[in-house]
Each structure stands twice: as structure tokens, then as C-alpha cells.
């Protein structure tokens, strides 16, 4: 018992020590005239830039008969825009030596690009295209519908205990929109018409 107490005490002290040494991150926060909130942090230790965009839209914002839309849009908004051809979004980033990805939760959808520092304008331009000029077309919907189905098969349907989150959520929340997982229902995505996707955007 004494050893366990000493180990616990040592663990608490170590955690406090790490917390006390955490560097302060300085940043600027402001709102543009169009309402977009910007958080800007400058770190010159490496010649890279991260452009991130967080939308306060997640699975909690979905219709109960159309679950999975927020996560579906995470995928769909890589399809292209008025000024970025279909399938070119990733190429712009990789050709510039960068990487990109996105994820969706109940509360938000998050996109990011990591680029060489001299490519900041590229990252900002691509995010503005995604935000303002995305093309919601049937070909993209059909493609990404299959991508999301495959993701669900890999991460949920064909994985041991893959459905545990879905089962926990539907039991933990009876009325709250957290009662379904962000991946949503494939039946809902299959039944949705193009107009419904356009309206969600």
C-alpha cells in the first residue's frame, strides 16, 4: 500500500512538473469584416505553415433522417470548386510539398494543410475555395458516397468492437443529437438527393 501511494505521489508530481514547464503559446485573435474568426500564431523554428479551418458544423447539426451529412461533407469538399478542378485539391498541396487531411466530430469539421512557409497563400486560397465555391455535383456525391461506405466497412463493420461507439451513443443519449456517431447511416446517405446535399452546404 505504501509503495502504491509513493508511486501515485511520484506520478502526480511528475505531471505537475510537466504542466508547469509547458510553454506559453502567444497568438492573435481577431474577426474579419465577413465574420470569419482568425487565430494567428507565428513560430519561426521551422520553415513551414499550417492552414487550418474549423467549421462549427458536426453530426449534431444533422437531420435525424439524414445522419452522416457532416462527415460526408468532410469528404465531398475535397472534390473541387469553381476554380479547382475535380480531383485537383490534393494535387495542389502535394505538388507544393505539403500534406492535408480533415476530420469530423459531433461538434465540428476540421480541415488542415501543412505546407512550406512560402506556400501560405496557396493554403488560404484553397480553403477559401472550399468555403465559398465548392462544387456539389452528382459525380462527386456518387464518388464520395462509396468512399464513406468503404470507410465505415473498414472502421466499424469489419473491425472487432467497431460498433461500440455507435452502441454507446444511442444508449447514452435518448434525445440529444449526440445519439448517433458522425459516420452516420449509409441508408440515409443512399436515400439523399443532390438537392439535399446542396441545401446542407
Kinemage of the C-alpha trace (Angstrom):
@kinemage 1
@onewidth
@group {chain A} dominant
@subgroup {mainchain}
@vectorlist {calphas} color= white
{ca unk a 1} P 0.000 0.000 0.000
{ca unk a 2} L 2.843 2.339 0.899
{ca unk a 3} L 4.561 1.625 -2.445
{ca unk a 4} L 1.353 2.361 -4.353
{ca unk a 5} L 0.956 5.668 -2.529
{ca unk a 6} L 4.555 6.621 -3.302
{ca unk a 7} L 4.108 5.705 -6.970
{ca unk a 8} L 0.895 7.709 -7.169
{ca unk a 9} L 2.557 10.694 -5.483
{ca unk a 10} L 5.515 10.499 -7.864
{ca unk a 11} L 3.135 10.374 -10.829
{ca unk a 12} L 1.211 13.425 -9.634
{ca unk a 13} L 4.439 15.363 -9.038
{ca unk a 14} L 5.755 14.432 -12.492
{ca unk a 15} L 2.512 15.550 -14.135
{ca unk a 16} L 2.595 18.864 -12.255
{ca unk a 17} L 6.212 19.377 -13.280
{ca unk a 18} L 5.402 18.827 -16.959
{ca unk a 19} L 2.370 21.119 -16.755
{ca unk a 20} L 4.434 23.851 -15.092
{ca unk a 21} L 7.018 23.674 -17.892
{ca unk a 22} L 4.512 23.878 -20.747
{ca unk a 23} L 5.472 26.854 -22.905
{ca unk a 24} L 3.017 29.675 -23.322
{ca unk a 25} L 1.720 29.917 -26.877
{ca unk a 26} L 1.279 33.518 -27.964
{ca unk a 27} L -1.358 34.191 -30.588
{ca unk a 28} L -3.513 36.919 -32.050
{ca unk a 29} L -7.253 36.504 -32.338
{ca unk a 30} L -9.470 38.747 -34.408
{ca unk a 31} L -12.628 38.734 -36.511
{ca unk a 32} L -12.660 39.738 -40.166
{ca unk a 33} L -15.430 42.016 -41.519
{ca unk a 34} L -17.142 38.933 -43.023
{ca unk a 35} L -17.412 37.337 -39.557
{ca unk a 36} L -14.589 34.821 -40.001
{ca unk a 37} L -12.661 34.369 -36.753
{ca unk a 38} L -8.893 34.127 -37.145
{ca unk a 39} L -6.348 32.766 -34.683
{ca unk a 40} L -2.804 33.520 -35.783
{ca unk a 41} L 0.310 32.058 -34.174
{ca unk a 42} L 3.806 32.648 -35.516
{ca unk a 43} L 6.578 30.150 -34.854
{ca unk a 44} L 9.731 30.531 -36.937
{ca unk a 45} L 11.554 27.440 -35.666
{ca unk a 46} L 10.804 25.611 -38.935
{ca unk a 47} L 10.016 26.973 -42.426
{ca unk a 48} L 6.501 25.527 -42.541
{ca unk a 49} L 2.975 26.857 -42.283
{ca unk a 50} L -0.226 25.199 -41.128
{ca unk a 51} L -3.503 26.466 -42.519
{ca unk a 52} L -6.428 25.101 -40.560
{ca unk a 53} L -10.133 25.738 -40.894
{ca unk a 54} L -12.664 24.688 -38.305
{ca unk a 55} L -16.364 24.776 -39.084
{ca unk a 56} L -18.797 24.662 -36.180
{ca unk a 57} L -20.776 22.006 -38.023
{ca unk a 58} L -20.775 18.395 -36.939
{ca unk a 59} L -23.148 15.487 -36.688
{ca unk a 60} L -25.200 17.369 -34.069
{ca unk a 61} L -26.364 19.690 -36.874
{ca unk a 62} L -27.879 16.903 -38.966
{ca unk a 63} L -31.481 15.961 -39.567
{ca unk a 64} L -32.320 12.709 -37.769
{ca unk a 65} L -33.368 11.256 -41.147
{ca unk a 66} L -30.090 12.296 -42.790
{ca unk a 67} L -27.313 11.366 -40.381
{ca unk a 68} L -23.751 11.316 -41.654
{ca unk a 69} L -24.032 14.511 -43.724
{ca unk a 70} L -21.338 16.467 -41.843
{ca unk a 71} L -18.822 13.646 -42.189
{ca unk a 72} L -19.868 13.124 -45.801
{ca unk a 73} L -19.169 16.804 -46.498
{ca unk a 74} L -15.734 16.456 -44.954
{ca unk a 75} L -15.033 14.164 -47.919
{ca unk a 76} L -17.133 15.939 -50.533
{ca unk a 77} L -15.411 19.291 -50.072
{ca unk a 78} L -12.181 17.814 -51.432
{ca unk a 79} L -13.934 17.215 -54.773
{ca unk a 80} L -13.210 20.637 -56.227
{ca unk a 81} L -14.664 24.091 -56.686
{ca unk a 82} L -15.403 26.674 -59.331
{ca unk a 83} L -11.659 27.322 -59.644
{ca unk a 84} L -10.172 23.967 -58.600
{ca unk a 85} L -10.844 21.086 -60.965
{ca unk a 86} L -12.270 17.850 -59.638
{ca unk a 87} L -9.531 15.781 -58.010
{ca unk a 88} L -7.003 18.634 -58.087
{ca unk a 89} L -7.304 19.795 -54.469
{ca unk a 90} L -4.864 17.184 -53.160
{ca unk a 91} L -2.509 17.712 -56.107
{ca unk a 92} L -2.078 21.410 -55.363
{ca unk a 93} L -0.931 20.547 -51.845
{ca unk a 94} L 1.265 17.548 -52.634
{ca unk a 95} L 2.896 19.305 -55.601
{ca unk a 96} L 3.827 22.129 -53.230
{ca unk a 97} L 5.430 19.620 -50.848
{ca unk a 98} L 2.594 19.634 -48.349
{ca unk a 99} L 0.146 17.308 -46.661
{ca unk a 100} L -3.538 17.645 -45.826
{ca unk a 101} L -6.380 15.919 -44.063
{ca unk a 102} L -9.650 16.505 -42.254
{ca unk a 103} L -11.866 15.037 -39.549
{ca unk a 104} L -15.392 15.397 -38.217
{ca unk a 105} L -16.871 15.105 -34.737
{ca unk a 106} L -20.281 15.753 -33.255
{ca unk a 107} L -19.480 19.459 -32.901
{ca unk a 108} L -17.174 20.459 -35.734
{ca unk a 109} L -15.456 19.689 -39.022
{ca unk a 110} L -11.738 20.431 -39.257
{ca unk a 111} L -9.507 20.766 -42.333
{ca unk a 112} L -5.773 21.375 -42.417
{ca unk a 113} L -2.910 21.826 -44.832
{ca unk a 114} L 0.762 21.653 -43.837
{ca unk a 115} L 2.936 23.458 -46.366
{ca unk a 116} L 6.337 25.051 -46.884
{ca unk a 117} L 6.155 28.565 -45.409
{ca unk a 118} L 6.288 30.205 -48.836
{ca unk a 119} L 3.008 28.465 -49.762
{ca unk a 120} L 0.746 30.223 -47.238
{ca unk a 121} L -1.261 31.923 -49.990
{ca unk a 122} L -1.924 28.551 -51.631
{ca unk a 123} L -3.352 27.108 -48.415
{ca unk a 124} L -5.529 30.159 -47.802
{ca unk a 125} L -6.765 30.185 -51.397
{ca unk a 126} L -7.720 26.501 -51.315
{ca unk a 127} L -9.603 26.923 -48.045
{ca unk a 128} L -11.441 29.939 -49.458
{ca unk a 129} L -12.412 27.851 -52.485
{ca unk a 130} L -13.726 25.111 -50.209
{ca unk a 131} L -15.670 27.644 -48.148
{ca unk a 132} L -17.110 29.844 -50.874
{ca unk a 133} L -17.120 27.997 -54.190
{ca unk a 134} L -17.371 24.238 -53.636
{ca unk a 135} L -18.999 22.280 -56.438
{ca unk a 136} L -21.688 19.946 -55.184
{ca unk a 137} L -22.266 17.709 -58.198
{ca unk a 138} L -23.699 14.236 -58.655
{ca unk a 139} L -20.387 12.741 -59.791
{ca unk a 140} L -18.696 13.901 -56.585
{ca unk a 141} L -21.606 12.758 -54.436
{ca unk a 142} L -21.519 9.305 -56.031
{ca unk a 143} L -17.749 9.013 -55.611
{ca unk a 144} L -17.630 10.159 -52.006
{ca unk a 145} L -20.677 8.104 -51.051
{ca unk a 146} L -18.682 4.991 -51.978
{ca unk a 147} L -15.590 6.296 -50.153
{ca unk a 148} L -17.594 6.841 -46.959
{ca unk a 149} L -19.206 3.411 -47.246
{ca unk a 150} L -15.765 1.836 -47.517
{ca unk a 151} L -14.541 3.852 -44.535
{ca unk a 152} L -17.476 2.569 -42.480
{ca unk a 153} L -16.786 -1.003 -43.563
{ca unk a 154} L -13.120 -0.670 -42.563
{ca unk a 155} L -13.520 1.236 -39.308
{ca unk a 156} L -16.854 -0.019 -37.995
{ca unk a 157} L -18.435 -3.003 -39.733
{ca unk a 158} L -15.358 -5.210 -40.185
{ca unk a 159} L -13.445 -4.326 -37.038
{ca unk a 160} L -13.833 -6.176 -33.744
{ca unk a 161} L -15.882 -3.956 -31.448
{ca unk a 162} L -16.081 -1.409 -34.265
{ca unk a 163} L -19.711 -0.636 -33.499
{ca unk a 164} L -19.132 0.003 -29.796
{ca unk a 165} L -19.184 3.813 -30.160
{ca unk a 166} L -22.442 3.680 -32.108
{ca unk a 167} L -23.995 1.406 -29.497
{ca unk a 168} L -22.801 3.524 -26.566
{ca unk a 169} L -24.035 6.777 -28.102
{ca unk a 170} L -27.529 5.531 -28.876
{ca unk a 171} L -27.877 4.281 -25.302
{ca unk a 172} L -26.267 7.291 -23.613
{ca unk a 173} L -28.306 9.941 -25.449
{ca unk a 174} L -32.024 9.400 -25.947
{ca unk a 175} L -32.957 12.803 -27.414
{ca unk a 176} L -29.684 14.682 -27.813
{ca unk a 177} L -28.120 14.834 -31.317
{ca unk a 178} L -25.028 13.065 -29.962
{ca unk a 179} L -27.050 9.844 -30.111
{ca unk a 180} L -25.558 8.874 -33.487
{ca unk a 181} L -21.904 8.610 -34.498
{ca unk a 182} L -20.532 11.127 -37.035
{ca unk a 183} L -20.188 8.390 -39.684
{ca unk a 184} L -23.999 8.301 -39.693
{ca unk a 185} L -26.271 5.962 -41.584
{ca unk a 186} L -25.398 4.623 -45.017
{ca unk a 187} L -29.123 4.225 -45.696
{ca unk a 188} L -29.554 7.956 -45.107
{ca unk a 189} L -26.692 8.820 -47.467
{ca unk a 190} L -28.037 6.449 -50.121
{ca unk a 191} L -31.522 7.944 -49.911
{ca unk a 192} L -30.404 11.583 -50.077
{ca unk a 193} L -30.878 13.520 -53.300
{ca unk a 194} L -28.411 16.013 -54.748
{ca unk a 195} L -30.655 18.924 -53.714
{ca unk a 196} L -30.394 17.833 -50.082
{ca unk a 197} L -26.601 17.909 -50.231
{ca unk a 198} L -26.663 21.342 -51.857
{ca unk a 199} L -29.019 22.598 -49.138
{ca unk a 200} L -26.727 21.273 -46.380
{ca unk a 201} L -23.771 23.162 -47.887
